[in-house]
Amino acid sequence: MSTTVVNTGTEGKTWGGGNQPLKASYGKMMMWFFIVSDALTFSGFLAAYGFSRFKFIDSWPIADEVFTHFPFLHGVDAPMYYVAFMTFVLIMSSVTMVLAVDAGHHLNKGKVTIYMFLTIIGGLIFVGSQAWEWNTFIKGDYGAIQTKGGNILQFVDTDGNRVALRDFAIVDTHKERTQQERKNGLWFVSEGTLPTYTVEEVFNGLEANENVLVRTQIINEHGEKTVLSREASLKQIKENGKLVVEGANLHVNEYGSPLFADFFFFITGFHGFHVFSGVIINIIIFFNVILGTYERRGNYEMVEKVGLYWHFVDLVWVFVFTFFYLV
């Protein structure tokens, strides 16, 4: 029995087996496989978001009007400032991760420890900021009215500035409002938390304040939401007003289309879970560095592998920030 050897003429250029294909260890290869598959998942989410936004382009919420808050600066109109700050922090954490990996290549335990610590701090700031942003988005600030057709009606003054329901709604203190629960309403039926005001109280306040107008969620040719006349504002609330909406959840959204809130919670929540997972992994690696685990191994490859994941998370946020907040 003879064996024939085929010489391809590419000795030293192709992978002939072994545990390091393409000069990468098994761990790095598996991390790259995970990153590619996860990138496809995020791509699908962002593609779905883009399709939905294109379909409802004339009623999609304007990001500059939604993300206007900044911690400890209540009432200050700062559109996108805090989101920009979050993005800057996450990108800088990617820089410190690069420095940690480079220090690992030079077997410099002290610098790896410092830069890993800074990366963890950056990740914690981002996760905390995202939690604050979620809380602000859920609570809302101005409130709105949902019509019988599911559209959102907001309120502005004659100069086009947003007006909160609390600034003009007239509360009927003599009328008691009872929240329907399973024990005192329909069998096995309960409703969510009652809004602060009723549609009737909002209408009465609108009627008493001539400088308040209704703004629909429809965007005109100038890229601005349509503001109704005084008569049309009163008619719209009286005839079509169904529910007072405060903040956003998976069912209603005071900023406009409910799909916007659904995608916001799903995409930013999915990314936030990735960042949180990365922080936990970084903390584990950080303590291993302090204990000298990788110094005894003679390499800091584990830092490099977690660095690949962290850079991927940062890159995904750049796309989320661009598609969700900027475009």
Secondary structure as GFF3:
##gff-version 3
##sequence-region A 1 327
A	DSSP	three_ten_helix	21	23	.	.	.	ID=ss1
A	DSSP	alpha_helix	26	55	.	.	.	ID=ss2
A	DSSP	alpha_helix	63	66	.	.	.	ID=ss3
A	DSSP	alpha_helix	81	105	.	.	.	ID=ss4
A	DSSP	alpha_helix	109	139	.	.	.	ID=ss5
A	DSSP	beta_strand	144	147	.	.	.	ID=ss6
A	DSSP	beta_strand	152	157	.	.	.	ID=ss7
A	DSSP	three_ten_helix	165	167	.	.	.	ID=ss8
A	DSSP	alpha_helix	199	208	.	.	.	ID=ss9
A	DSSP	beta_strand	212	219	.	.	.	ID=ss10
A	DSSP	beta_strand	225	227	.	.	.	ID=ss11
A	DSSP	alpha_helix	230	240	.	.	.	ID=ss12
A	DSSP	beta_strand	241	245	.	.	.	ID=ss13
A	DSSP	alpha_helix	258	263	.	.	.	ID=ss14
A	DSSP	pi_helix	264	268	.	.	.	ID=ss15
A	DSSP	alpha_helix	269	290	.	.	.	ID=ss16
A	DSSP	alpha_helix	293	297	.	.	.	ID=ss17
A	DSSP	alpha_helix	301	320	.	.	.	ID=ss18
A	DSSP	pi_helix	321	326	.	.	.	ID=ss19
###
